[in-house]
Amino acid sequence: MRMSAGPLRRTVAAVVGGVLAAAGLLAGCGGDGSSDSRGAPRPAAEVETLPEPVTPAFVPGAPELLADVESLAWWSPVERPVVARAAPGADARAVARLEARTPEGTRNIVAVLGRRRDGKGALWVRVRLPVLPNGTVGWVPRETLGGYGSVRTRLVVDLERLTATLYRDGRAVFGADVGVGQPANPTPTGEFYVRNKLRRYANAFYGPVAFGTSARSPTLTDWPAGGFVGIHGTNRPELLPGRVSHGCIRLRNDDILRLERLMPVGTPVTIR
């Protein structure tokens, strides 16, 4: 015998209602829907409540726009000796050999200018090289370099005005008079980078701090380590500004100490 749709729906509703009531889940079991084990409503004080919100350990600040990418410069340490080549490929002409350490015993770094894969899919990095002739660039396998570092600074040395100006994100943050190379041993012009930083010189001639750059003197190639151009202090501040050095860039000691706090290793250096 078939049951009509109306009685069937009423029968199912009654069964479901009974089950819910037995489980104490109907809204009528208590004013807030809670009950004890016997189905009787529990007092409001016994009803579990959510805990107070926990104060977060870290609250991110308001987002800030990144610095203009044009003000960023990249560098990387040389992890092992490698031959830099004129093009990205093991068969390209050798340009120079890079060591993992500088002649001063610091880690050797190169300025990173770009990347490209060769015909076999290997990744190569275009780097500025600390060799003569000044301005030489080359390609090295990516695997021979360490992680990339970045700086937002640039040092500009003006040989005509005898000044050094440090920029951060395109804004001048430091300026000082300098001494530069004599006419017989001029300070080279071009694009370079700060290769290392040295302190505790036994000779006061160099002042308290010296930065080594990738620039090299074209006239003093027989000097120790090949005549690298440094940026350092001096024990003869009365000579500055002037054309008084063998190619290095001299600053008064107070100025070189200020520059040390502002200019990281890897900073590009423009000498013009």
SULRA-V381259 format. One record per residue. N is the residue number from 1. RES is the residue in three letters. PHI is phi in whole degrees, 0 to 359 (none if undefined). Layout:
N;RES;PHI + N;RES;PHI
This chain:
1;MET;none + 2;ARG;273 + 3;MET;262 + 4;SER;293 + 5;ALA;299 + 6;GLY;296 + 7;PRO;301 + 8;LEU;296 + 9;ARG;294 + 10;ARG;293 + 11;THR;294 + 12;VAL;297 + 13;ALA;297 + 14;ALA;294 + 15;VAL;296 + 16;VAL;298 + 17;GLY;298 + 18;GLY;294 + 19;VAL;297 + 20;LEU;295 + 21;ALA;296 + 22;ALA;296 + 23;ALA;277 + 24;GLY;71 + 25;LEU;256 + 26;LEU;289 + 27;ALA;301 + 28;GLY;283 + 29;CYS;290 + 30;GLY;191 + 31;GLY;298 + 32;ASP;245 + 33;GLY;82 + 34;SER;251 + 35;SER;206 + 36;ASP;271 + 37;SER;294 + 38;ARG;262 + 39;GLY;89 + 40;ALA;274 + 41;PRO;298 + 42;ARG;270 + 43;PRO;300 + 44;ALA;301 + 45;ALA;294 + 46;GLU;272 + 47;VAL;286 + 48;GLU;292 + 49;THR;242 + 50;LEU;290 + 51;PRO;291 + 52;GLU;295 + 53;PRO;302 + 54;VAL;275 + 55;THR;292 + 56;PRO;294 + 57;ALA;287 + 58;PHE;221 + 59;VAL;241 + 60;PRO;296 + 61;GLY;281 + 62;ALA;294 + 63;PRO;297 + 64;GLU;238 + 65;LEU;291 + 66;LEU;292 + 67;ALA;299 + 68;ASP;306 + 69;VAL;298 + 70;GLU;292 + 71;SER;270 + 72;LEU;273 + 73;ALA;230 + 74;TRP;240 + 75;TRP;215 + 76;SER;205 + 77;PRO;281 + 78;VAL;279 + 79;GLU;277 + 80;ARG;206 + 81;PRO;305 + 82;VAL;207 + 83;VAL;266 + 84;ALA;278 + 85;ARG;239 + 86;ALA;288 + 87;ALA;213 + 88;PRO;286 + 89;GLY;170 + 90;ALA;293 + 91;ASP;267 + 92;ALA;287 + 93;ARG;298 + 94;ALA;288 + 95;VAL;252 + 96;ALA;195 + 97;ARG;250 + 98;LEU;254 + 99;GLU;259 + 100;ALA;282 + 101;ARG;235 + 102;THR;279 + 103;PRO;301 + 104;GLU;276 + 105;GLY;92 + 106;THR;270 + 107;ARG;292 + 108;ASN;272 + 109;ILE;234 + 110;VAL;230 + 111;ALA;281 + 112;VAL;266 + 113;LEU;248 + 114;GLY;174 + 115;ARG;217 + 116;ARG;196 + 117;ARG;264 + 118;ASP;275 + 119;GLY;296 + 120;LYS;263 + 121;GLY;91 + 122;ALA;284 + 123;LEU;271 + 124;TRP;240 + 125;VAL;239 + 126;ARG;272 + 127;VAL;227 + 128;ARG;275 + 129;LEU;252 + 130;PRO;274 + 131;VAL;224 + 132;LEU;270 + 133;PRO;288 + 134;ASN;304 + 135;GLY;95 + 136;THR;292 + 137;VAL;235 + 138;GLY;203 + 139;TRP;242 + 140;VAL;230 + 141;PRO;299 + 142;ARG;303 + 143;GLU;292 + 144;THR;273 + 145;LEU;250 + 146;GLY;273 + 147;GLY;291 + 148;TYR;282 + 149;GLY;243 + 150;SER;226 + 151;VAL;225 + 152;ARG;245 + 153;THR;249 + 154;ARG;209 + 155;LEU;257 + 156;VAL;242 + 157;VAL;253 + 158;ASP;258 + 159;LEU;288 + 160;GLU;282 + 161;ARG;275 + 162;LEU;58 + 163;THR;226 + 164;ALA;234 + 165;THR;231 + 166;LEU;258 + 167;TYR;248 + 168;ARG;233 + 169;ASP;54 + 170;GLY;83 + 171;ARG;248 + 172;ALA;293 + 173;VAL;237 + 174;PHE;201 + 175;GLY;207 + 176;ALA;201 + 177;ASP;286 + 178;VAL;222 + 179;GLY;254 + 180;VAL;230 + 181;GLY;293 + 182;GLN;291 + 183;PRO;305 + 184;ALA;287 + 185;ASN;225 + 186;PRO;289 + 187;THR;289 + 188;PRO;292 + 189;THR;259 + 190;GLY;139 + 191;GLU;253 + 192;PHE;223 + 193;TYR;206 + 194;VAL;283 + 195;ARG;267 + 196;ASN;198 + 197;LYS;226 + 198;LEU;232 + 199;ARG;227 + 200;ARG;62 + 201;TYR;290 + 202;ALA;288 + 203;ASN;264 + 204;ALA;293 + 205;PHE;304 + 206;TYR;269 + 207;GLY;74 + 208;PRO;281 + 209;VAL;217 + 210;ALA;223 + 211;PHE;260 + 212;GLY;268 + 213;THR;246 + 214;SER;276 + 215;ALA;286 + 216;ARG;229 + 217;SER;289 + 218;PRO;282 + 219;THR;252 + 220;LEU;248 + 221;THR;289 + 222;ASP;268 + 223;TRP;289 + 224;PRO;307 + 225;ALA;67 + 226;GLY;96 + 227;GLY;73 + 228;PHE;291 + 229;VAL;276 + 230;GLY;252 + 231;ILE;240 + 232;HIS;213 + 233;GLY;282 + 234;THR;202 + 235;ASN;259 + 236;ARG;231 + 237;PRO;297 + 238;GLU;292 + 239;LEU;276 + 240;LEU;260 + 241;PRO;281 + 242;GLY;174 + 243;ARG;258 + 244;VAL;231 + 245;SER;251 + 246;HIS;268 + 247;GLY;131 + 248;CYS;288 + 249;ILE;251 + 250;ARG;257 + 251;LEU;234 + 252;ARG;298 + 253;ASN;299 + 254;ASP;299 + 255;ASP;288 + 256;ILE;292 + 257;LEU;289 + 258;ARG;294 + 259;LEU;296 + 260;GLU;301 + 261;ARG;286 + 262;LEU;250 + 263;MET;248 + 264;PRO;279 + 265;VAL;300 + 266;GLY;100 + 267;THR;297 + 268;PRO;295 + 269;VAL;233 + 270;THR;254 + 271;ILE;247 + 272;ARG;223
